Amino acid sequence: MHLRIVHSTTFEYDGLAAASYNQARLTPPTAADQIVAHSRIDVTPTPWSLTYKDYFGNEVTSFEVLEMHDSLSIVATAHVHTLPGAEVEGRLTWQDLEAEEVLDRFTEYLTLTERVAPPPDFAERCDAIRAAAATPGEAAHGICDLVHAEVDYVVGATDVRSHGSEAWTQRSGVCQDMAHLVIGGLRHLGIPARYVSGYLHPREDAAVGETVRGESHAWVEWWDDGWRGFDPTNETHPGERHVVVASGRDYDDVIPLQGIYAGAATDRMTVDVHVTRLA
């Protein structure tokens, strides 16, 4: 598919902001399953900005607005050619994952951060999956199936500050929570895993030229002699409708937009994502 994604964020201040300092992770990279034909980030008022790669290889746009302003607009636009996803058979054994070079190379992706740390009963379920799985890849799919089957997708059940354990306890959450849960289960079993943020065209029968409302999405990848992706929310491998933007240990490493400002007492934020299939 050829997709155009327009991600717009607006802050309106209760008064005037004297300065604003921000980081945006809103630029998709060209990778094995996607080619970025065009991308840009437009900020109003005009800022001072720079772009760099963070520790995990994500493109970051850092920008500062140092004039008085009562609103701030950030519009990220990208044209991305996506390729069909394909399930790849796992290659590694449990013994392979215990090798010193794997443990050293993927230390960050084996750490149980607060976001992903599994609650005891979920960890026990993962242990049972591990006992029945011949390979790490089989166990990874089993954990994805478990989360998809038992956690209902409910908008508003959690927020961006929530941990995966909260969604498991209440058996409801959103894609961010399901990704955190799966990652925690994988790392509990010694499988390196990372959080992937991006976009998903919401329609399987996407019509060419039609613009639809979308939203940021999240899924997981685990290491099996290569990064293997899965979308536990939709119980599918990432495909043409998925666009990768960033990856890291958990959501805190890939926050689309974060920053601070000085001056006004409060602000109101609105976010809109529109996706158009161009071909």
C-alpha angles and dihedrals in degrees: 000000000000108000132186114204123191114187112186126187124181129186118196115193130213091234129341127328113214097197140002129196119190148167123209127196097185104119118102116220127226106251142155095290101032140042119204110216096178139357136169141162119217119196127190123229092041108258139198105251146173134187128219143153118257127218092278094049097256119144111245126193110202116193140174130201110198101174127088110271138166095204140025125207126194118183119182116191126186136173109204132180107210127197130214113271121234132199111243121203114245116251107186128086127213088258091054091057091054092059114120094236091056094047091049097044095048101036093128091051093052097051116108102224120189090259094060107024106130120234113242097257092049090048089053091053089051091050089054090051089050092052091055098041121094093200139021089248091057091049091049092055090047092056091048089051091049094053093044092050099046106032116070119214104241120165110225095019088112138005136224091276094056125113124227091246090065092057091048093051093052094032092229137091144112135275093284091057094046091051091050092049094050092046091051091050093048094049090046086061093046097257113137108236137175139196117244123200126193142102137299125204099231097218126071090198094048111179120224112253096014117124115212134181112259138170142208113286137197136205139155142256128196130194116253102151085305133019111287116196132209134172105217093184092063097024094234143108113259110268144160093318093056122087118189118218106164144345137204146134093298141328093298090068095052106037104156095220132005136157150120135254138194130219117030118075099226141011138201119218127202124184128193128179121189124185126194127187106221098178 
